[in-house]
Amino acid sequence: MPMPTPSRLKITDVRVVPLKATRDVGEIEPAWSPGRMMQVQVGGGSFVEVQTDQGLVGIGPAMDPQFLPAVKSYLVGKDPFDVEHHAEALRYFVLGIPYRGVAGVDIALWDLIGKATGQPLHKLFGGGRDRVIPYASMIALSTPEERAELATRLMNEGWKAIKLRLHHESFKEDIRTVEAVRKAVGDRMTIMVDGNQAQSSGEWQPGVRWDYRRAVETARALEGLGCYWLEEPLPRYAYKQIAELCSNVDIMIAGGENNRGIHEFVQMVETGAYDLLQPESMVLDGITTLKKVGTLAEAYGKKIVPHHGGGNLGVVAHLHLVASWDHAPYMELLHDPPIGDYRHRFSIMANPPKVDRDGYMAVPQLPGLGVEINRDLIAR
């Protein structure tokens, strides 16, 4: 006797839902955008909802409302399970932008698929670990003394790894910062370093710019300090120079957070640029493409650690992916307390994941993303 087949889900609506802010935390100056302050709130912002005819609702990170008419025109009436086709079509029909484009819709579709099948996303992606190691990704440059003090505090709270932003005016100040942190934590924390030299798609960007010589000198100094990787030490598309750097130093060279298409990652691996890839779902229009970069990295023997995922629901999507990848040793989590504490952005969730005293973050086990929006924050 044939098994009955459930009726197909049909998308009935796509919404951008605003959220209330309950508290202004303050502002912090990101190292990658000197002179421009980042405002931090508890709550606030918005999220995407994809609704279906069977009452299931998928959620994802925010999208600019200007894209809503085009997204609805394409998606309404379609089956969310056709997510691969939808990802390509939305990329064609909707001229997305990083962090405010259709990535939230793609993630909401995957959330729907998980809810419809009753499985958390990491199981749909192939399973693996039930918890991952997040690293505390600093936001500000700060001083060697303050970074050493904060690293010590994080270590005592259980954190296993920290990423420092390093592009002070002088090479000596950069290295002094790492030396101070290494002295403070010994070998009890992994230290990563980010040069933030690939923010621009061209040649100019604010702040200190490194040439090839400074990149090499920095990489070799960091090797001596036992650092795990050096991130974005050269311009975004300088693949040949990056490949040359990789071949001339022992420390892993990481990057890729601002690259917008899978073809760019193909160029990276074929030229030998980067030892560790850092794709960003909120730049690649979702986790459908990010999953493919993960397969590409595995095929070329490279590690992968996705960029931070925008701070809330995108991070949860990354958490599931990292848990399913054997070649993903860490997960990035923006955490520069007190103002840049990751829990401020996680506050939009009713059941957010947390970093435990052992330095791990458990992967949600409920279907889909496994988290829900705090309904008290929805602006009505």
C-alpha positions in Angstrom: 0.0 0.0 0.0 1.6 3.4 -1.0 2.3 5.9 1.8 0.0 8.9 1.7 1.8 12.1 0.6 1.1 15.4 2.5 -0.3 18.2 0.5 2.2 20.7 -0.8 2.9 23.9 1.2 2.0 27.1 -0.7 3.3 30.5 0.2 0.5 33.0 0.9 2.3 36.1 2.0 5.7 37.6 2.8 6.0 40.4 5.4 8.6 42.6 7.0 7.6 42.9 10.7 8.9 45.8 12.7 10.1 45.4 16.3 10.1 47.8 19.3 13.3 48.8 20.9 13.1 48.6 24.7 16.4 50.2 25.6 19.2 52.2 24.0 22.5 50.5 25.2 24.9 53.1 23.7 27.2 53.4 20.8 30.5 51.8 19.8 33.0 52.7 17.0 33.6 49.7 14.7 37.2 49.3 13.7 36.2 48.7 10.1 34.3 52.0 9.9 36.4 54.6 11.8 34.6 57.8 12.7 31.1 56.3 12.3 29.4 55.1 15.5 27.3 51.9 15.7 24.1 52.4 17.8 23.2 49.4 19.9 19.7 48.7 21.2 17.8 45.9 23.0 15.1 44.9 20.6 14.4 47.0 17.6 14.8 46.5 13.9 12.6 44.0 12.0 12.4 40.5 10.7 11.0 38.6 7.7 7.9 36.3 7.9 7.0 33.9 5.1 3.5 32.6 5.6 1.9 29.5 4.1 -1.6 28.0 3.5 -1.1 25.4 6.2 -0.4 27.9 9.0 3.4 27.4 9.1 5.4 30.6 9.3 9.2 30.9 8.5 11.3 33.7 10.0 14.5 35.3 8.8 16.6 38.4 9.3 15.4 41.9 8.2 14.9 42.9 4.6 14.5 46.4 3.2 10.8 46.9 2.6 11.5 48.3 -0.8 12.1 44.8 -2.0 8.8 43.4 -0.6 6.6 43.9 -3.7 9.1 42.1 -6.0 9.6 39.3 -3.5 5.9 38.8 -3.0 5.2 38.9 -6.7 7.6 36.0 -7.3 7.0 33.9 -4.2 3.3 33.9 -3.4 1.7 30.7 -4.6 4.9 28.8 -4.7 6.2 25.8 -2.7 8.9 26.8 -0.2 10.7 23.5 -0.7 11.8 24.7 -4.1 14.4 26.8 -2.3 17.3 26.3 -4.7 15.2 27.6 -7.6 13.8 30.5 -5.5 17.4 31.5 -4.5 18.4 31.9 -8.1 15.2 33.6 -9.2 15.2 36.1 -6.3 18.8 36.9 -7.1 17.7 37.7 -10.7 14.4 39.5 -10.0 15.5 41.4 -6.8 18.5 43.7 -6.9 19.5 42.9 -3.4 21.9 44.7 -1.1 24.2 43.2 1.6 22.5 42.8 5.0 19.2 44.2 3.9 18.5 42.1 0.8 16.7 38.8 0.2 19.0 36.8 2.6 16.3 37.0 5.2 13.7 35.5 2.8 16.1 32.6 1.9 16.7 31.9 5.6 12.9 32.1 6.3 12.3 29.5 3.5 14.8 27.1 5.2 13.1 27.7 8.5 9.8 26.7 6.9 11.3 23.5 5.4 12.6 22.6 8.9 9.3 23.2 10.5 7.4 21.3 7.8 9.7 18.3 8.2 9.9 18.5 12.0 13.7 18.7 11.9 16.3 21.4 13.0 18.3 22.8 10.2 21.6 21.2 11.1 20.0 17.8 10.7 18.7 18.7 7.3 22.2 19.9 6.4 23.6 16.5 7.3 23.9 16.5 11.1 27.1 16.6 13.1 27.7 18.4 16.3 25.1 19.5 18.9 27.3 22.4 20.0 30.0 24.6 18.5 32.7 26.9 19.7 32.0 30.6 19.1 34.8 33.1 19.2 34.3 36.6 20.7 34.7 38.9 17.7 35.8 42.3 18.9 34.2 45.4 17.3 36.5 48.3 18.5 40.2 48.8 18.1 40.8 49.9 21.7 44.1 49.7 23.5 46.5 46.8 24.3 45.7 47.2 28.0 41.9 47.2 27.6 42.0 44.3 25.2 44.1 42.3 27.6 41.8 43.0 30.5 38.7 42.1 28.4 40.3 38.9 27.1 41.1 37.8 30.7 37.5 38.5 31.7 36.1 36.5 28.7 38.5 33.6 29.4 37.3 33.5 33.0 33.7 33.4 31.7 34.5 30.3 29.7 35.2 31.8 26.2 37.8 29.7 24.3 38.7 32.2 21.5 38.9 35.9 20.7 39.4 37.9 17.5 41.3 41.2 17.8 40.9 44.1 15.3 44.4 45.2 14.3 45.0 48.2 12.1 46.4 50.8 14.4 48.6 53.6 12.9 51.8 51.6 13.5 52.8 47.9 13.1 54.3 48.1 16.6 51.0 49.1 18.2 49.3 46.2 16.5 51.8 43.7 17.7 51.8 45.2 21.2 48.1 44.6 21.4 48.5 40.9 20.6 51.5 40.6 22.9 49.4 42.0 25.8 46.5 39.6 25.2 48.8 36.6 24.8 50.5 37.5 28.0 47.2 37.8 29.8 45.6 34.5 28.6 48.6 32.4 27.9 47.7 29.3 25.9 44.2 29.1 27.3 42.6 31.1 24.5 42.9 30.9 20.7 43.7 34.3 19.3 42.6 35.4 15.8 43.5 38.7 14.2 41.5 40.8 11.6 43.2 43.5 9.5 39.9 44.6 7.8 41.8 45.5 4.6 39.1 44.1 2.3 36.1 46.3 3.2 36.3 48.2 0.0 35.5 46.8 -3.5 38.1 49.3 -4.8 41.4 50.8 -3.6 40.2 53.3 -1.1 38.6 52.8 2.4 38.8 54.8 5.6 41.5 54.1 8.2 45.0 52.6 7.9 45.9 50.8 4.7 48.4 48.0 4.6 50.7 47.2 1.7 52.1 43.7 1.0 55.2 44.3 3.2 53.1 45.2 6.2 50.9 42.2 5.6 53.9 39.8 5.5 55.5 41.4 8.6 52.3 41.2 10.5 51.7 37.6 9.5 55.2 36.5 10.6 54.9 38.4 13.9 51.6 36.8 14.6 53.0 33.3 13.9 55.5 33.9 16.7 52.7 34.8 19.0 50.8 31.6 18.2 47.8 33.3 16.5 45.4 31.0 14.6 44.7 33.2 11.6 45.2 36.6 10.0 42.1 37.9 8.3 41.8 40.2 5.4 45.4 41.5 5.3 45.1 42.7 1.7 42.5 44.2 -0.7 39.4 42.2 -1.5 40.3 41.2 -5.1 44.1 41.0 -4.7 43.9 37.2 -5.1 47.4 36.7 -6.6 49.0 38.8 -3.8 46.9 36.9 -1.2 47.9 33.6 -2.7 51.6 34.7 -2.6 51.2 35.7 1.1 49.6 32.3 1.9 52.6 30.5 0.3 55.2 32.7 2.2 53.8 32.4 5.8 52.7 29.6 8.0 49.8 31.3 9.8 46.4 30.7 8.1 45.2 33.6 5.9 41.4 34.1 6.1 38.8 36.2 4.2 35.8 36.5 1.9 33.2 38.1 4.0 32.4 40.8 1.5 32.5 38.7 -1.7 29.1 38.5 -3.3 29.0 35.5 -5.6 30.1 31.9 -5.6 32.2 32.6 -8.7 34.4 34.8 -6.5 35.0 32.0 -4.1 35.8 29.7 -7.1 38.5 32.3 -8.1 39.9 32.3 -4.6 40.3 28.5 -4.4 41.6 28.2 -7.9 44.3 30.9 -7.4 45.2 29.6 -3.9 44.0 32.7 -2.1 43.1 32.1 1.5 43.5 29.0 3.7 40.2 29.6 5.4 37.1 31.0 3.7 34.7 33.4 5.5 31.5 33.7 3.4 28.6 35.8 4.8 25.0 34.7 4.2 23.8 38.2 4.5 26.0 39.2 1.6 25.5 36.0 -0.5 21.6 36.5 -0.4 21.1 33.6 2.0 22.4 30.2 3.2 21.5 28.4 0.0 24.6 29.9 -1.6 26.6 29.7 1.6 26.1 26.0 1.7 27.7 25.7 -1.7 30.7 27.7 -0.6 31.0 25.2 2.2 31.1 22.3 -0.3 33.7 24.2 -2.4 35.9 24.8 0.6 35.8 21.1 1.5 36.6 20.0 -2.0 39.7 22.2 -2.0 40.8 21.2 1.5 40.2 24.6 3.1 38.5 25.4 6.4 35.4 27.6 6.6 34.2 29.9 9.3 31.3 32.1 8.1 31.2 35.8 8.8 29.0 37.0 11.6 25.5 36.7 10.0 24.2 40.2 10.9 24.0 39.6 14.7 20.7 37.8 15.2 18.7 35.3 13.1 21.5 35.0 10.5 23.8 34.0 13.3 21.5 31.1 14.2 21.4 30.0 10.6 25.2 30.0 10.7 25.2 28.1 13.9 23.3 25.2 12.2 25.6 25.2 9.2 28.8 25.2 11.3 27.4 22.3 13.3 27.0 20.3 10.1 30.5 21.0 8.7 33.6 19.0 9.9 35.9 21.7 8.4 34.3 24.6 10.4 36.4 24.8 13.6 34.6 28.0 15.0 31.6 30.3 14.6 32.0 34.1 14.6 29.9 35.9 17.3 30.2 39.7 17.6 30.8 40.2 21.3 32.6 43.2 22.6 31.0 43.9 26.0 29.5 45.8 27.5 28.0 47.8 24.6 28.8 45.2 21.9 27.5 42.3 23.9 26.0 39.6 21.6 23.0 39.3 23.9 21.7 42.7 22.9 21.1 41.6 19.3 19.8 38.2 20.4 17.2 39.9 22.5 14.7 39.8 19.7 14.4 36.0 20.2 12.2 34.5 22.9 14.6 31.5 23.2 18.0 32.7 22.1 21.1 30.4 22.1 23.6 31.2 24.8 27.4 30.7 25.3 27.8 28.4 28.3 30.4 28.3 31.0 32.5 25.8 29.0 32.6 28.2 26.0 30.2 26.3 23.7 26.9 27.4 22.1 24.3 24.6 21.9 22.6 24.2 18.5 18.8 24.6 18.8 17.0 21.3 18.5 13.5 22.6 17.7 12.4 22.4 14.0 13.9 24.9 11.5 16.1 27.6 13.0 14.7 26.4 16.4 14.1 29.9 17.7 11.1 32.2 17.8 10.7 36.0 17.9 9.8 37.6 21.2 6.2 38.5 20.4 6.2 41.2 23.1 8.6 43.2 20.9 6.4 43.2 17.8 5.2 46.7 17.0 1.5 46.9 16.5 
